[in-house]
Amino acid sequence: MATHALRPTRRPTAARRVARLDEQLPVDHRLSRVYRIGAGLMGLVLLAFGILGLTHHIGFFDTGGDTVAGLSTNGTLSVLSICVGLLLFVGMVIGGNFASTLNMVLGIAFILSGFVNLALLDSGLNFLAFEIQNVLFSFVVGVLLMMFGMYGRVSGGLPHDNPYWRARHPDLVSREQRLARRRATGEMPVARPEGP
């Protein structure tokens, strides 16, 4: 007597295209300008803050309350600001989806940094010399970077010529292309009469 082991069968899954955040944009797409401008502006602000902090010759882990442009700083925070500002400049130069993704990732990092440093304000672990205005600055920069990074990529009302909308709705895109070809050739769909 032979025994047969029952094996679960796999059901074939329908191939469905899922839009990814790293979909390639056309080189000259107008959204790339928004990503570049956002990265450049935020990079310039952080770079200026970091350079001003280093010119004040503040100690690297000094928590004495030295301020630059109304924000508390020390040498470590200044160097970190310069590094992030330069990274944003690299994103500005590369542009496209790289700049957009970089803006989003750094925006989330700034918001998380704001929460972490808010919890560390009055503790001995506040080695970046954060004060409440630094926390608020971190939140504002984080939200701005996320806004610049998500612009035109994450929304419910994207226009139909947006490459991200097209990637998310391939069936509607093909239908619109068929209708556009019919209009161009003068072939209009025939309306069928209703009823028996």
C-alpha positions as CSV (number, residue, x, y, z in Angstrom):
1,M,0.0,0.0,0.0
2,A,1.5,3.3,-1.1
3,T,1.0,6.4,0.9
4,H,0.9,9.7,-0.8
5,A,1.9,12.9,1.0
6,L,-0.4,15.8,0.4
7,R,1.5,18.8,-0.7
8,P,-0.1,22.2,-0.7
9,T,-0.5,23.5,-4.2
10,R,0.4,27.1,-5.0
11,R,-2.1,29.1,-6.7
12,P,-0.9,31.3,-9.5
13,T,-0.9,34.9,-8.5
14,A,-1.9,37.6,-10.9
15,A,1.1,39.7,-12.0
16,R,0.3,43.2,-10.7
17,R,2.6,46.1,-11.1
18,V,3.3,47.8,-7.8
19,A,4.6,51.4,-8.0
20,R,7.9,51.8,-6.3
21,L,9.3,55.1,-5.0
22,D,12.4,54.5,-7.1
23,E,10.6,54.6,-10.4
24,Q,12.7,56.5,-12.9
25,L,11.5,60.0,-14.0
26,P,12.3,61.4,-17.4
27,V,15.5,63.5,-17.2
28,D,13.8,66.8,-17.9
29,H,10.7,66.2,-15.7
30,R,9.6,69.3,-13.8
31,L,9.4,67.4,-10.5
32,S,13.2,67.0,-10.5
33,R,13.5,70.8,-10.2
34,V,11.5,70.8,-7.0
35,Y,13.6,68.0,-5.5
36,R,16.8,69.8,-6.4
37,I,15.6,73.2,-5.1
38,G,14.5,71.6,-1.8
39,A,17.8,69.8,-1.3
40,G,19.8,72.9,-2.2
41,L,17.9,75.2,0.1
42,M,18.0,73.0,3.1
43,G,21.6,72.1,2.4
44,L,22.5,75.8,2.3
45,V,20.8,76.5,5.6
46,L,22.5,73.5,7.3
47,L,25.9,74.3,5.8
48,A,25.7,78.0,6.9
49,F,24.7,76.9,10.4
50,G,27.6,74.4,10.6
51,I,30.2,76.8,9.3
52,L,29.1,79.6,11.7
53,G,29.3,77.1,14.5
54,L,32.8,76.1,13.7
55,T,34.0,79.7,13.3
56,H,33.0,80.4,16.9
57,H,35.6,77.8,18.1
58,I,33.2,76.0,20.4
59,G,34.3,72.8,22.0
60,F,33.2,69.5,20.3
61,F,31.1,68.3,23.2
62,D,30.6,71.6,25.0
63,T,27.1,72.0,26.4
64,G,27.7,75.5,27.7
65,G,24.9,77.1,25.7
66,D,26.8,78.8,22.9
67,T,24.4,80.0,20.2
68,V,24.6,80.6,16.5
69,A,21.7,82.2,14.7
70,G,19.5,81.7,17.8
71,L,20.2,78.0,18.0
72,S,22.4,76.3,20.6
73,T,25.4,74.5,19.1
74,N,28.7,72.8,19.7
75,G,31.5,71.5,17.5
76,T,29.9,68.1,17.0
77,L,26.6,69.6,15.9
78,S,28.4,72.0,13.6
79,V,30.3,69.2,11.9
80,L,27.2,67.1,11.6
81,S,25.3,70.0,10.1
82,I,28.1,70.5,7.5
83,C,28.1,66.8,6.6
84,V,24.3,66.7,6.1
85,G,24.3,70.0,4.2
86,L,27.0,68.6,1.8
87,L,24.9,65.4,1.4
88,L,21.9,67.5,0.4
89,F,24.1,69.4,-2.1
90,V,25.1,66.0,-3.6
91,G,21.4,65.2,-3.9
92,M,20.8,68.6,-5.5
93,V,23.6,67.9,-8.1
94,I,22.3,64.4,-8.9
95,G,18.6,65.4,-8.8
96,G,15.7,63.2,-9.9
97,N,14.5,60.3,-7.7
98,F,17.8,60.3,-5.8
99,A,17.2,63.8,-4.5
100,S,13.6,63.1,-3.8
101,T,14.3,59.9,-1.8
102,L,17.2,61.6,0.0
103,N,14.9,64.5,1.0
104,M,12.4,62.1,2.4
105,V,14.9,59.9,4.3
106,L,16.7,62.9,5.8
107,G,13.3,64.5,6.6
108,I,12.3,61.5,8.6
109,A,15.7,61.5,10.3
110,F,15.3,65.1,11.3
111,I,11.9,64.5,12.8
112,L,13.2,61.4,14.7
113,S,16.2,63.5,15.9
114,G,13.8,66.1,17.2
115,F,11.9,63.6,19.3
116,V,15.1,61.9,20.6
117,N,16.7,65.2,21.5
118,L,13.5,66.4,23.1
119,A,13.7,63.4,25.4
120,L,17.4,64.2,26.2
121,L,17.1,67.9,26.8
122,D,17.7,67.9,30.5
123,S,19.9,64.8,30.7
124,G,23.6,64.2,30.7
125,L,23.3,62.5,27.3
126,N,22.6,65.8,25.5
127,F,26.0,65.8,23.8
128,L,24.7,67.8,20.8
129,A,23.8,70.7,23.1
130,F,20.2,70.8,22.0
131,E,17.7,73.2,23.4
132,I,14.0,73.6,22.7
133,Q,14.6,75.9,19.7
134,N,16.9,73.3,18.2
135,V,14.2,70.7,18.6
136,L,11.7,73.0,16.9
137,F,14.2,73.7,14.1
138,S,14.8,70.0,13.6
139,F,11.0,69.5,13.2
140,V,10.7,72.3,10.8
141,V,13.6,71.2,8.6
142,G,12.3,67.6,8.7
143,V,8.8,68.6,7.6
144,L,10.2,70.8,4.8
145,L,12.5,68.1,3.6
146,M,9.7,65.6,3.5
147,M,7.5,68.0,1.7
148,F,10.1,68.7,-0.9
149,G,10.8,64.9,-1.3
150,M,7.2,63.8,-1.5
151,Y,6.0,66.6,-3.8
152,G,4.4,65.0,-6.9
153,R,5.0,61.5,-5.7
154,V,2.7,60.9,-2.8
155,S,-0.8,62.4,-3.2
156,G,-4.3,61.3,-4.0
157,G,-4.8,63.9,-6.8
158,L,-1.8,63.4,-9.1
159,P,-2.3,64.5,-12.7
160,H,-2.5,61.8,-15.3
161,D,0.7,62.8,-17.0
162,N,2.6,62.2,-13.7
163,P,5.0,59.3,-14.0
164,Y,4.1,58.0,-10.6
165,W,0.4,58.1,-11.3
166,R,1.0,56.2,-14.6
167,A,3.0,53.5,-12.8
168,R,0.3,53.0,-10.2
169,H,-2.6,52.9,-12.8
170,P,-1.3,51.0,-15.9
171,D,-4.8,49.9,-16.9
172,L,-6.1,53.4,-17.0
173,V,-3.1,54.6,-18.9
174,S,-3.6,52.0,-21.6
175,R,-7.3,52.9,-21.8
176,E,-6.5,56.6,-22.1
177,Q,-3.9,55.9,-24.8
178,R,-6.4,53.8,-26.8
179,L,-9.0,56.7,-26.6
180,A,-6.3,59.2,-27.6
181,R,-5.4,57.1,-30.7
182,R,-9.1,56.8,-31.6
183,R,-9.5,60.6,-31.4
184,A,-6.4,61.2,-33.4
185,T,-7.6,58.8,-36.2
186,G,-11.2,60.1,-36.1
187,E,-12.5,56.7,-35.0
188,M,-15.0,57.2,-32.2
189,P,-16.5,54.4,-30.2
190,V,-20.0,53.4,-31.4
191,A,-22.8,53.8,-28.9
192,R,-24.9,50.7,-28.6
193,P,-28.6,51.2,-28.2
194,E,-30.1,50.1,-24.9
195,G,-32.9,47.8,-24.5
196,P,-34.0,44.4,-26.1
